[in-house]
């Protein structure tokens, strides 16, 4: 029975493991930023549930579209229907009540919609691993920092620098992870990743000198680790540590 439950849970959870840090870190950073009168609110809890459920619903809906187009087996897409509908229902149950005290959340959702549309298009075309698809997913995830700052009573001006820092980091993980897994051995991706991270250091310095030091460490890992046979699990753990360090530095700085 326990094995069956674990198998069912695994089928419901998206297999894009790196996405969870991207969903959580900007959200959490915004919760704890925003000035002396800002901070965590009870409304952040249902918002976080709606945020994660919305991601799961979008993932399964996109997989349904992809398999419906590609699979010769008409039953293949069906396994995504129940997770998509249940997650969408949970997202609505947690998110819709928040529109009454925070009606501007609807505008935030509309701003995220074009990026979700890009991800849906790439899923439909069976090109989910495309570089542009990964970058499109990063933008609304980092934009959630502004949403949680605003919900916590902070001004948007308090969130733009940490949001940009998140964008710099998570956008860099897209080409870097490719150099470690799917595009390992590709000199083109390696050069692109190292170049991006080298440019990110002065960009981070413009936000804070302390951030520049952190991004210098990200540059070192992008330059030194590819080609060394690092296991996938270690790559994932390294990125989780990098994201956690970013969260800690953002909370201390801003």
N, C-alpha and C positions, 0 to 999 in steps of 0.2 A: 504493500500500500504506500509506504514511504517513497519507494523508487518511482511509483506511478505519479505521485504528487510532484516530485521533483522534475519528472519528465514533462508534466503538464505546465509547470511554472516556466521551465526552460523554453517551451514552445510559445508561451505568451510574451516573454521578455525579448526585446530586440537583441540581435547578436552583434550589434555595433558597440562593443564594450567601451571604447574610448569616448563615446558620446556622453556617458553618465557624468564624468568630471566636467565636461563642457556645459552640461545642464545645471550642475549643482554649484560650481565655483562662482560664476558671475551672480547667480541668484543670491547665494549666501553673502557675498561681498556687499551687495546692495542693501541687504537686511541690516548690516552693522555699520553702514556709512550714512552720511547725510547731515552731519553737524551735531551740536550738543543736544538739541531737542528732538532729534530723529533717532530711530532705532527699531528694534523688533516690534511687530504688532501681531495680534492674534490672527489678523487677516492674511498674514504671510503663510500660515499653515495650509488653509484651503487653496491659496494661490499656488503653493508648491505642489500640492496634490493634483490640481488641475493642469499645471505645467507638465508634470511627468506623465499623467494620463493622456494629455494631448499628444505628447511625443509618441507614446506607445500606439495610440490610435492612428496617427499619421503614418507610422512605420508599417502597420499591418494593412492599412488602406493602400499604401503604395505597393506593397508586396502583392496584394490582391490584383491590382492593375497590371503589374509586371507579369505575373503568372497567367493571368487571363489572356494576355496578348501572346505569350511565348509557349505556354504548355499545350501539348496535344491532349492531355488528360483533363477533361472538364472539371474533375473533382479536385484537382491540385490547388486551385485558389481558395477552396472552401475553408481550409484550416485557418485562414486569416480573418474570416468573417466575424466569428464570435469574439476574438480578442479586440478587433477594431470597434465593433459595436459596444461592447462592454466598457472599453476604455473611453470611448467617446461619451458614453452616458455618464461615467464617473467625472470626466472633464466638465461636462455641462452641469452636473449636480454641484460640483465644488466651485465652478467658475461663474455661472450665471448669477447666483445671489450676490457676488461681489460687484456686479455691474450697478447695483442700486447705490451703495455708498461710494463706489469708485467708477463712475460712468466713463471716465477717460480710458479705462482698460480696453474698451471697444476700439478706440483709436489705435492703441498699442497693438492689438490683434490684427487690425487692418494693415499696419506697417509691416508686420511679420508675414502677411499672406503672400506677397510676391516671392519671398525666399522659399516658402513652403511649396509654392507652385513650381519653382525651379527644381527643387528636390523631387517633386512628383513627376515632372517631365523626365528627369534623368532615370528615375526608377522605371517608368513606362518604357523607356528606350533601352533598359537593361544596361545602363552605364553609371551605376551608382558609385563606382570607384573613381569617376572622373574628378580631376582636380577642382574644376569649377563647382561641381556639386558639393564637395566637401567645404569649400570656402563659403558657399551660399548658406550652408547649415550653421556656420560659425556666427554670422551676423545677428540673427534674432536671438541666439543663445546669449551672446554678449550684451545685446540690447535689454535683456531681462534685468541687468544690473540697474539700469535707469528706472525700470518699472518698480523694482523693490525699494529703491531709494525713495521714489516718489510716494509709494504706499506708506513708507515709514515716517513720512513727514518731512523728508529732505527736499531740497530743490534740485532740479535737473542739473543745474550748474555744479552741484556737489558731486555728480556722478560721471561727468563726461571723461575726466582723466582716468579714473579706474576702469571705466568701460573700454576706453581705447587701449589700456594696458592689457585687458583681457583679450581684446581683438588681436593685438599684436602677438600674444602668446598662442592662442588657439588657432589663428590662421597659420602660424609657423608649424604647428604640429601636423598639419595636413601634408605638406611636402616631406617633412622630416620622417614621419611614420612610413610614408611610401618608400623612402630610401632604406628603411630597416626591414620592410616586409615585401610588399608586392613589386617594388621597383628597385630592390637591392641589386647592386651592380650597375645601375644606370648612372652614367656620368652626368647626363643631362639633369636628372632629378637631384643628384648630389650637389651639383654646382648651383642649381636654383635654390635649394634649401639653404646652403651655406651663405649664398648671396643675400637671401631674404633675412637670415638671422644677423648677418653683419650690418645690414641697414637698420634692423630693429633696435640695435644697441643705441645709436644716437637718437632714434625716435623715442626710445624709453627714457633717455637722459633728459629730453625736453619735458618729459612728464615729472621725472624725479631722478636725481643722481643715484639713489638707492635702487631704483628699478633698473637703471643701466647696469649695475653690478649683477643683478639677477639675470638680466638678459645676456650678459656676457657669459654666464654659466650655460645658458641655453645655447648660445653660439658654440661653445666648446663641445657640448654633447652632439650638436648637429655636425660638427666637423670631425670629431674623433671616433664616434661609435659606429657609423655605417661601415660595413665591410669587415666587422670583427666577429661575426657569427653570434651576435647576441640573440638569445632565445626570445620568442614572441612574448612570453610571460614576463620576462625581465624588461622588455621594451614597454609593455603596459604599466608595470610597476614604476618604472622611471618617470613616465608621463604623469602618473598619479602623484608622485612626490613633487614633480615640477609644478603641477597645478596647486597642490597644497601649499607649497612655498609662496606661490603667487598670491593666494588668498591671504596668507598670514602677513605678507608684506603690504598688501593693499589695506588691510584693516589697521595695521600699525601706522601707515603713512597718511591715510586719508580719513 
